């Protein structure tokens, strides 16, 4: 969709895969856990990757209200009753979020 080369996509895949994290408090340290989502915190590339992934979010959310601040995104569905909101929300999810490209590395 954005026209990235196969080499750029391959680099991004290697950048986001085979990562782990651990927690350290003073001298105590947890066992490393494998990560299967997200971007490295504090990385220069993380902001760019986030912008690419959410840049067209309104395309995927129908007539919902999309608001964002930094890396927080709020998607609001309005209606006159809770039943109307639930119906609209289910339609939007079925038509939009389930059609998002699923990226596998």
C-alpha positions, 0 to 999 in steps of 0.5 A, a space after each residue: 500500500 505504501 510502496 515499500 521495497 521487499 528489502 525494506 519490509 525484510 529489514 523491518 521484519 528482522 527489526 521487530 522479530 526475535 526480541 525479548 525483555 526482562 525486568 530488573 529491580 536492584 540486583 534481582 532480575 526476571 527471566 527473559 520473555 519473548 516479545 511477539 508485538 510492539 516496537 522497541 521502546 525509545 527506538 528512533 524507528 518506533 515513532 515512524 513505525 507507529 505513524 505508518 501503522 496508524 496513519 490511515 486508521 480512519 480508513 479502517 474505522 468507518 464513521 467512528 470518531 478517532 482521536 489521538 494524542 501521542 501513542 494513545 488512540 481513542 475510537 468512539 462510536 455514538 448512538 442514541 442507546 446502548 443497543 444502537 452503539 453495540 449494533 454500530 460497533 459490531 458492524 464497524 468491527 466486522 467491516 473494518 478491523 477484521 480487514 486490516 492487513 495482518 503482518 506476520 514476520 
